[in-house]
Amino acid sequence: KVYTVGGLFGKATDDFSDTGKLIEKTTFDHITREKLERILAVIQGANHKALLLYSNIDMNTQEAYELAVKGLIRPMGKSPPIITAIRCLQFTPPEFQLEVHCLHETQQYLRKVVHEVGLELKSSAVCTQVRRTRDGVFTLDDALLRTQWDLQHVQRAIQGCQQKVTAEIERTLG
């Protein structure tokens, strides 16, 4: 899944969201985009190690190499949330926006990641938005508006996505 996650430096709340009960205010003028991107790289690196650990694949095999090249290494069974990629989309202090690719996540987990980014930068941060932009091969372009939730629109959407799903199956299995 891919999310766009908004954050705001300088505040900490009890539930890591901007609507939670304010716990503290902190300074953020020392935070730069470069420092933020360094922290994101550390988070991504730590999560890649976890992904390899939970995949139960011998990393010294040809199979592991081929799966890694295709980007198909996945956890075997249940694992904790794992971030496979994270990058900064926008940085206009005190606001920032991240793109997060992850597995087994919850909205609360994503809010906590924003909080932890703030702590790593010797400040604080709250989450202002969590928006799923992709789930597997499906993007926002495939989504139906609430007014389109009827049999005719759903059937048309399924037919429109069949080619996309078939191509993904062939890519991963072929």
C-alpha positions in Angstrom: 0.0 0.0 0.0 1.1 3.6 -0.6 0.1 6.5 1.5 0.5 10.3 1.5 1.1 11.3 5.1 1.0 14.9 6.2 2.9 16.1 9.3 3.3 19.3 11.3 6.5 19.9 13.3 6.4 21.7 16.7 3.5 19.9 18.5 3.0 16.6 20.3 -0.4 15.1 21.1 -1.7 12.1 23.0 -2.8 10.3 19.8 -0.1 11.6 17.4 -2.7 13.4 15.3 -3.3 17.2 15.0 -6.7 16.8 16.6 -5.5 15.1 19.8 -4.9 16.6 23.2 -1.8 18.8 23.1 1.0 17.5 25.3 3.8 19.8 24.4 5.1 22.4 21.9 8.7 22.4 20.6 10.9 24.4 18.3 11.5 23.2 14.8 13.5 26.0 13.2 16.6 23.8 13.3 15.0 21.1 11.0 16.1 21.1 7.4 15.0 19.0 4.5 18.4 17.3 4.4 18.1 16.3 8.1 14.6 15.0 7.5 15.7 13.0 4.5 18.6 11.5 6.5 16.1 10.3 9.1 13.8 8.8 6.4 16.8 6.9 4.9 17.6 5.4 8.4 13.9 4.4 8.8 13.9 2.8 5.4 17.2 0.9 6.0 16.0 -0.5 9.4 12.7 -1.6 7.8 14.6 -3.3 4.9 16.5 -5.4 7.4 13.2 -6.4 9.1 11.7 -7.3 5.7 14.6 -9.6 5.0 14.3 -11.1 8.4 10.6 -11.9 8.1 10.8 -13.1 4.5 12.5 -16.4 5.6 14.5 -16.5 2.4 18.2 -17.5 2.3 19.8 -14.4 1.1 22.7 -16.3 -0.4 20.6 -18.0 -3.1 19.8 -17.3 -6.7 16.1 -17.3 -5.8 16.6 -14.5 -3.3 18.5 -12.4 -5.9 15.8 -12.9 -8.5 13.0 -12.0 -6.0 15.0 -8.9 -4.9 15.5 -7.7 -8.5 11.8 -8.0 -9.1 10.9 -6.3 -5.8 9.0 -9.4 -4.7 10.5 -10.1 -1.3 7.6 -10.2 1.2 7.2 -11.4 4.7 6.1 -15.0 5.1 3.1 -15.0 7.4 2.3 -12.3 9.9 4.9 -9.6 10.6 4.9 -6.2 12.3 4.3 -3.2 10.0 7.2 -2.8 7.6 8.0 0.3 5.5 9.4 -0.6 2.2 10.0 3.0 1.0 9.6 6.4 2.5 10.4 9.8 1.0 9.7 13.5 1.5 7.3 15.0 -1.1 7.0 18.4 0.4 8.9 20.4 3.1 7.6 23.9 4.0 8.2 24.1 7.8 6.4 23.5 10.0 4.5 21.4 7.5 5.8 18.4 5.5 4.4 15.6 3.4 5.7 12.0 3.1 5.1 9.2 0.7 5.1 5.9 2.5 5.1 2.4 1.0 4.3 -0.2 3.6 3.0 -3.6 4.5 0.7 -4.6 7.5 0.3 -1.0 8.6 -2.5 0.7 10.4 -3.4 4.4 10.4 -2.2 4.6 14.1 1.2 3.1 13.0 1.6 5.8 10.3 0.8 8.6 12.8 3.3 7.1 15.2 6.0 7.1 12.4 5.4 10.9 12.0 5.7 11.3 15.8 9.0 9.4 15.8 10.4 11.4 12.9 9.8 14.5 15.0 11.6 13.0 18.0 14.6 11.9 15.9 14.9 15.5 14.7 15.0 16.7 18.3 11.5 18.2 18.0 8.0 16.8 17.9 5.5 16.3 15.1 1.9 15.4 14.7 0.1 13.7 11.7 -2.3 16.0 9.9 -3.4 13.6 7.1 -3.2 9.9 6.1 -4.5 9.2 2.6 -4.1 5.8 0.8 -3.2 6.5 -2.8 -2.5 2.9 -3.9 -3.4 -0.6 -2.8 -1.6 -3.2 -4.9 -2.2 -2.3 -8.5 -5.2 -0.1 -7.7 -4.8 3.7 -7.5 -7.1 6.6 -6.8 -8.0 6.6 -10.5 -9.7 3.2 -9.9 -11.7 4.4 -6.9 -15.5 5.0 -7.2 -17.2 8.1 -5.7 -19.8 7.4 -3.1 -22.5 8.4 -5.6 -21.2 5.6 -7.9 -21.7 2.8 -5.5 -24.3 0.9 -7.5 -24.2 -2.3 -9.5 -23.7 -0.7 -12.9 -20.7 1.4 -11.8 -19.2 -1.5 -9.8 -19.4 -3.9 -12.8 -17.9 -1.3 -15.1 -15.0 -0.8 -12.6 -14.3 -4.5 -12.3 -14.2 -4.9 -16.1 -11.9 -1.9 -16.4 -9.5 -3.3 -13.9 -9.3 -6.9 -15.3 -6.5 -6.1 -17.7 -4.5 -4.4 -14.9 -4.9 -7.3 -12.6 -4.0 -9.9 -15.3 -0.9 -7.9 -16.2 0.2 -7.8 -12.6 -0.3 -11.6 -12.2 1.7 -12.3 -15.3 4.5 -9.9 -14.1 4.8 -11.5 -10.7 4.4 -15.1 -11.7 6.0 -15.0 -15.2 
